[in-house]
Amino acid sequence: MSPTPWQDSPAKEPAEGKPAPLPRLVLIGPCASGKSVVSAALRARGIDARSVAQEHTVIPDLWRHARPDILVYLDVSYEVVRRRRAVSWGPQRLAAQKEALGPARRVAALVIDTDDLSVGEVVSRILEHLHDHLT
């Protein structure tokens, strides 16, 4: 059975004389998990990465519209959300976001708890995953 487009897929065969194209990464996760800043850091390194604000919609598979080759789920605790951002909502909203994101998390190729990690450390884990699975 071949992998689905949002899970790890075998390295793509390059056209003769051309390097293999890098996969498209889509980052999802609750508010303040680091999606935007991590995707920007990956793009600065030449990676096709984008964040999807899946947590703000009732469309359960909105992330699929970005046509990812690899889906990355960034997680965060409520305590860290409050350190990163001034929010007017409580832990129940974060729990609801995580519940809504559950189906995507289950098919994500990589899940990273960002609580104790810097942006650089999250990016490094993603790059290690790419290296380990696409070379």
C-alpha positions, 0 to 999 in steps of 0.5 A, a space after each residue: 500500500 502506498 503512503 498517503 500524500 500527507 504522510 512520509 513518502 519515499 524520496 522522489 526520483 530526480 530527473 536526470 541531472 537535477 536534484 530531487 525536489 524538496 517535499 512540501 511541509 505543512 505545519 499544524 497545531 494549536 494557537 501559539 505552538 510555533 507554526 508561523 515562526 517555524 514555517 518562516 524559519 524553514 522557508 528561510 532555509 529554502 524549504 517549502 513550508 507553510 502553516 495552516 490555522 486548522 485550529 480556527 476552522 470547523 473544516 476538519 481537513 483544511 490542512 489537506 488543501 495545502 497539499 502537503 507531502 509531510 504533515 508536521 504537528 506542533 504541540 504546546 501546553 496552556 502554560 506555555 501558550 500564556 507565556 508566548 501570547 496574551 490570550 483571553 481564553 482558558 485551557 478549555 479552548 486549547 483542549 477544544 483546539 487539540 480535540 479538533 486537531 486530533 485526526 490530523 495529529 494521528 496522520 502527522 509524520 512528525 509530532 513535536 512538543 514545542 514547550 521546552 524547545 527554541 525555534 531553532 531546535 524545532 527546525 533542527 528536529 524537522 530537518 533531521 526528520 527530512 534527512 532521515 526519511 528522504 535520503 
